[in-house]
Amino acid sequence: MIVGGDGIEVGGAGNPANPLVITAKPKPLVVANSDCITLAGQGTDAAPLTAAPRLDPNPANLLACGPDGLVVTGGTGGTVATACGLTGDGSTGSPLAAAVAQWTAACDLDTEGGHVYCDSTGQLRGDPPPKFAFFTDNASQAYPATPVPAGSDVPIVTPTLKITNPDACREAHVLVNVDVDVEITLPANSGGGSGIGPDDMVYFANRGSSTATAVHTQVTKTWHRTIPAGGTLTEPLVITGLRGSGGATYTRIQWGINAFVFVL
């Protein structure tokens, strides 16, 4: 007696009138879908087994199944659309790049060029732009006849100017320019002068026999200061009297302070 195993069927009696017949009898093919593949068919000539990708219906999904395979929809087969600031389409022959101008300066771009930064919102930023500011103050003050000090560089009035750095990032360089004009009355055989800080600027002497009134000349001086980022400087102008003799007096002081602030 012959018995068939799994997938084998045995028929007949094994004699000439009823010979043995052995037939393959495969089990049905069982298939199951996965998250990304859908299977269909029975694996037969009449119903061949097929597989298809499962595509997420979300509108944001750019994948689609075309006649030649999966493609990215809404694009140009792997390329991208660009806007201001970018060139190229992301393809091998036209890679994405920053849209830049030609460097025309005589200096070296690698050592002298500025930088580009990305801020907290994802926006491109450049180096802080240069800044300039101007501060000024002036006055013309009359005084009762006041003796010119006999010593040297004796302060007689000290106006100030408040100067603010307009840049919160960088140190400012300041050119301070001042002008001073002190009117002096000189009796016969007298003398007197004025200065700025430690510098004697002018000296007048009357060697005649009559009084000389409102003798004066305007002088100027310039110096450099620095101010930290976002800081404020109070700059003094020290106006001095000097070498007063013979009853010399001053009756008017005119002054001006100008500050030119550069942040580069």
Summary of the structure (lengths in Angstrom):
residues: 264
radius of gyration: 48.4
end to end distance: 106.2
largest distance: 170.5
contacts: 644
relative contact order: 0.16
helix: 2%
strand: 50%
